[in-house]
Amino acid sequence: MKKQSSIRPVRAGAAAVLLAACVLFISASLPAGSARAQDKPEPLLAGRKLQLASKVLEETRDVWVVLPAGYEDGQERYPVLIQLGDLSHLQYSVPIVELLAKNGHIPAMIVAACPEPTPRHHYRDSTPTAVDYLPASGGAPRFLRFLREELVPYLEENFRTQPYRVLCGHGLSGLFAVYAVLESPGSFGGVITDGASLTYDGSAILKTAEAKLADPRVRGSIYLGAGNEAETVPGLQAFVRLLERGVHPGLEWTLEVERDEDQGTAAVPAFFGGLKWLHRAWRIPVEAAAKGMDAVRAYYAGLSEKYGYDIPVTEKTLAGRGLQLIREQRFEDAAVVLKLNAQAFPDSPQVYHSLAMLYERMKDSRQAAANYEVAAEKAGPAQPELAKYFRAQAERLKKNF
């Protein structure tokens, strides 16, 4: 069991600036278009808009799928992030996933969204119980069946997915995400909510949550985000108190309240912070790398167990971690990781290229030139242009001897 709770300020205007950048990104990269789910969809530059005929919901729903960069050129499988609610939430989630993955904070992910075509659908699909003032309410059980029995299987059949899934919801969709954790143990390894409306219908979900949490199959990670909202924060705090009263060995959670944001602007920092929190162990600590490859393999075996799929130790992973440490000017720590990478993958020219860049930043021209020469040798005749470049870098540095 793990509990964290904090209220933190966010720099004024930061969320708005990030949201504006996300809108520009998504408007340029998500073209319109549609295809029937039973037909082979046409690949688009950044995303696909499909239509899925649902027997459970008795209607056809749009499904947007955005694939990670390089998907079409490889065979790698990816975890899936399902974005609930209005399509506008996809406008920030896609570039944030890409940004965090590019910088090694999270794995690259397939992002899927099943937007609600009308407000009536939103009230119907997100609410576990019916209330008089929302005639369409109470359809969450059916919508959960749709996700489990139709949407997830469709994604698994048509795309290269891993079994780890993250469910994201805002407001009433956040209520649904918590409901899904309680009602469908194991379906979602991670949940990110923003302003989850847990006080809906007199806090009905909280009245049954304690009994549901007693089920040992309830597991995963829950990030409860919110702005400074008098309407939603008390319900989130009440849910945390329920969590604290029990013993949940497979469940971890945190509550983060963005003091300077409201329900509208908290969506971006909550999503950003939630993804980083769910994957806070993704970047291997230098202490583990310092213990050698056996310790590194053991660390990634632990990650594999946590996320439910094989996460191998790769040259790219270690190189990325080393380069992050170089950017932070933690040169000694970077040397630990990059030397380990060279030991583990001695035939790769890129590992020596990374070491050369490190030593150049450390003002050690001799070591930098020596590693460029090794990189040139490893590139050899198979990559003549690359070998030529490495030799030129070595000669440039030798002038400093």
BELVENMO-V823498 format. One record per helix or strand of 3 or more residues. SS is the DSSP state (alpha for helix, beta for strand). FROM is the first residue (numbers start at 1). LEN is the number of residues. If there is no record, write none. Layout:
BEGIN
SS&FROM&LEN / SS&FROM&LEN
END
This chain:
BEGIN
beta&2&7 / alpha&14&16 / beta&47&8 / beta&59&8 / alpha&71&3 / beta&78&6 / alpha&87&16 / beta&109&5 / alpha&119&8 / alpha&140&19 / beta&161&10 / alpha&172&12 / beta&190&5 / alpha&200&14 / beta&220&8 / alpha&233&13 / beta&251&8 / alpha&266&13 / alpha&286&4 / alpha&293&15 / alpha&315&13 / alpha&331&14 / alpha&349&13 / alpha&365&34
END
